[in-house]
């Protein structure tokens, strides 16, 4: 039984380290507070606030319940080991194996300890120069991320989408909702390069195309650490337009917000009302400003310099479909010849390789 005790001691130590690093006590406090708040019937007098709190409560349960279960299991098996009953050795060994597997799955959460890693994500794909070929490449990336989201049980809302004249898309803005989405998808932020035989070229020549992928955290408007001064904003409203210039509606519901200090502009016309479009535009703007703060190593919004976020600089990943097949990440050097799987949304190995390059204090700890 001494070997089982040693295994249990190691697992308990690892579990305690992970619990502390993930600040689970703080989240438990938040869980208890939210449960008390949503239990008050009067909260539904403010339905938007009630829905927001219930959504947060459900997410906290999803994150914390597996940890709480494992904590209880560890305490239970510790008591059984104290009985020192040799007849239980095989059963306890099997239980420890199962708990170790559970912990290994849970410890992936250690990768997502950045400030906004657990938040939802906004993903914007923009076709580069190259006409129809580039727009088709942008649509291929859109499909890739939609397939990835489907695999991970994330819900997707299209905030904006502009299609190409012949094929593909000029740009698309997606909001993805689920667990640790920004922490996972931040690896995709940058320029993606495709090399293939062009299906849009009469001579079927090899062509290189580019698309820009921006990944932004969804930051709530009540985040006390991220407040934008209203005086720094210019808000313009205009009539939404559809394909060919026809009106989507007869009201000025589309919204364009300019952050004056940085000249960042966000326009949204997909929602039905001006209020909804403004809320989504502000959501995207907060994400863009946070991304710019990271790029400029700025400690606060007032330290930002004017300039566009998401540079078209050196590509982060190459997708080669001809004369050979290869996907290679230029930052991590991870590569695979299974291009079909990657373009079908199998990105987990690529994402994991990127997360493994991050400093342990912001990515994950090795236990």
N, C-alpha and C positions, 0 to 999 in steps of 0.2 A: 504493500500500500504506500510505501514511502515514495516510489516513483510517481504514483498518481498524485500524491501531495505536492511533489516538486512541480509537476505539470500544472496543477491547479494554481500554485503560487505564481508561476511565470505568467499564466493567463490572467490572473487577477491583477498583477503588476501592469501588464500591457493594457488591460481594460481601464485601470485607474488613470494611466498616463493619457490614454485617448479621451477619457471623460473630461479630464482637466483641460486638455488642449482644445477640445471642441466647446468648452464653456457650457456644458450641458446643465449645470446647476442654474445658470442664468436663464437658459431657455425653459427650464422647469418652472422657474419663478414666473416667467412670462406666460407660460401655459396656464398656471393656476390663476393668474390675474385675468386672463382672457376668459377662462371658464366662468369665473365669477361675473364678469361683465356681460357675457352673452346670456347668462341665466336670468338677467333682469328683463322682464317683458317690455319695459319702456324703451329698450334699445331699438325696437322695430319702429319706433316713431321716427327714427333716422335710418331708413333702409339701406342707403349707400354705406354708411358707417358699419351697420350690422353685417352686411354682406362681406365687407372688407375684413372685419374681425373674425367672422366665421371661416373665411378662406384661410386666414393666417392660423387659426386654431386647428383646422384640419391638417395644414402642412406641418405644424409642430407635432401633432400626434403621429403623422407619418414618419417624421424624423426621430422622435423620441421613444415611441412604443417599442421598437426592436431593441434599443439600448436598455430600457427598463426591464424588458423580459429577460435579457441576458444577465442583467444584474441580479435579478431574482434567482435565476437558475444557478448562478455562481454561488450565491449564499446557501441555496438548498443543498448543492453537492458538497459544499464545505462541511455542513452539518452531518451529512451521511458519511463522509470520510472520517469524521471524528469518532464514529462508532467502531472503526477498525474491524469491520466484519469482512473476512476474506471471501465469504460467499458472494459478496456484492462487487468484487473486483472487476469482473468482466463487464457487468452492467455499467458500473461507474466509468470504466475506461471508454466504453462506447459513448456515454453521455459527454465525456470530456472531448472526444473527437468531434461530436456534433457541435459543441459549444465553440471549439476552436475554429471550425468552419464558419460558424455564424459570425465570430469576431473578425475573421479574415474578410468576410463580405462587408461588415460594418466599417472596418478600418479604412475602406476606400473614402469614407467621409473625411478622413484626415487630409485628403488632397484639397478640400474645399474650405479652407479657413481664411481666405481673403475676405476683405470687408463686404464685398458684394457677390462673392462666389455662390451663395445660396439663393440669389435672386433669380427672377425670370430674366429672359434675354430678348433683346431686339436685334434682329439680323437684317442687314440691308445689303443687297447685291446689286451692283451697278456694272453694266457692260462697258468694256473699254473700247478704244478705237478699233475699227475693223468691220463696221457695218453688221450685216446679218450674221456673219460668222461669230462675232463677239457676242451678239445678242443670243444666239443659240447656245453658246457656252454659258452665259449667265443663267439661262433656263435649265441647263444640265445641272448647274450647281444648286439651283432652287430645288430641283427634284431630289438631289442628293441629300440636302438638309431636311426636306420633308420626310424622306424615307428614314433618315436617322431619328427624327422626332417620333415617328410612328413606332420604331423599334423600342424607344425609351419611354413610351407612354406619355409623351408631352403633347399638350394641345397647342394648336397653331391658329393664330388669327392674322389674316392679311390686312395690313393697315394701308398699303398703297401698292399699286401694280400698274406699270406702263408697258404694254406689249410692243413688240417691233412691227414694222410695216409688213415684212415678209414672214418672219419666224422669230421665235425667241422672245426675250423681254429686254427692255432698256433698263428697267430697275424694278425691284420689288422690296417691300419692307414687311417683315414678318415679326410678330410677337409670339414667343414661345413660352408656355407656362408649364412648370413642373419643378422637380427637385434638382437643385444645384446646376441649373442650366447655364448661367453665365460662367460659372466655374469650369464647366466642361467645354463650352463653345468659344471661350476667349482665345483658344488656340487657333481658331479659324480666321482671326482678324488680320487682314492684309491682302496682298495681290496674289491671285491664283492664275497660273499660266497653263494653257493647253496647246499641245502639238499633235496635229492629226491630219489626215487627208480630208480636205474640205468637201462636204457634200453639196456645197453651194457654188463650187467652182467647176465650170464646164470641163476643164482639163484635169480635174480631180487632183490638184496639186497639194502638196503639204503646206499647211498654214499654221501660224502661231496666233493665238488669241489670248486676251487678258480680261479678267473681271476682278472687281474690287469687292471684298467682303468686309463689312463693318459689323462688329459684334459689340453691343452696348448693354450695360446692366439696366434693368428696370428699377428706377429709384422713385420711391413714393413721394408725393408732394408734402407729406408730413415728416419727412426725414430731417430732423433738427440739425444734422451735420451737413446738409446740402440745401441751403436756401438761396434762391436767386433773387437779387434785388429787382423789383418790378421796374425801377427806373432804367435798368439795363436792357429792357425789352422793348421792341417795337412790334405791335401786333396788327397785321393787316387781314381783312376779311374780303372775300370775293366769291363769285358764283362758281360752283363746281362745274367742271366740264368733262364730257365723255369723249369717246372716240369720234374723230371728225369734227369736234367742236360743239356738238349738241349739248344742251344743258342737262345735267343730271337732275337738278331740281330748280325751282324758281326763287330760291332764297340765297342770300350770301352766307353759305354755311362753311365754305372752305376757309382754312386759316393758315396764314404764313407768319411765323414768329422769327424775328431776327434778334440775336444776342449781340448788342451793339459793341461791347468791348472786344469780341473775338470775330465778329462778322459771320458767325455760324447761322445758317438759315435752315429752318425746318418748315415744310409745308405738308398739310394733311387735308384731304378732301373726301376720304373714304366713308367717314361716319355720317349719320343722318342729320346731326345737328351741329351748329357752330360750337356749342359747349363741349360736345364729345370730341370734335376735331381739335379744339384747343387743348383739351386734357391730354389727348394722344400726342399732339405736337410738343407739349411741355415734357411729357414722359421721354420722348426721343431726345429733346434738347438736353435734359438732365444727363442722359446717358452719354451724349456726345461731349458734354463739358467734362464729365468724369473721365472719359477716355483721353481727352486733351490734357487734363491734369496729369494723368499717368505719363503721357508722351513727353510732357515738358517738365516732369518732376516738380510740379507746382504744389505747394502745401494748401492753397486755398484758391477760390475762384478769382479773387482780386489780383492774384499773382499771374494769371494767364496772359499770354501774349497773343495778339491777333494772328490768326493762321488757321488753315483748314485741318481738321482732324482726318485721320485715315489717309495717309500719303500713298501715292501710286508708286512708291519707290521699288526697291528690289523685291521680287516675288518671294513669298514664303513657301510656295509649293509648286512643283512641276508635275503635270499630268501628261505623259507621253503615250500616245496611242499608235504612232507610226514613226520610224520603221520598226520599233519594238514597243513593248508595253511595260510601263514603269510609272509608279507614283513615288515621288521623293520629296520629303520635307527638307527645305534648305537649312532650317535652324537645328533640327535634331539629327539629321542625316538618316532618319528612318525611311525605309523604302520597301515597296512591295510590287510584285509583278501582277498581282490580281487587281487590275484596274477596274474590271467590271464590278467586283465586290465593293470597292471604295465608292464608285459612282452610284452604287445602289444603296449607299448610306452606311456601309460598314466602316466607321471612322474610329472605333474605340481604341484600337492599337495605336493609331496616329495621335489621338488625343492623350493617351496615357504616356506616350513617349515625350510629348511636349511637357506635360505636368511633371514628369520626372526630372526635367531640366531646371525647374523653378527652385528657388531657395526653400529649404525645409520649413522655415517659419511661415511662409505664405503658401506653400503647396501641401506638403504632407510630411509626416514624420515616419521614420523607419523604426519599427518596433521589433 
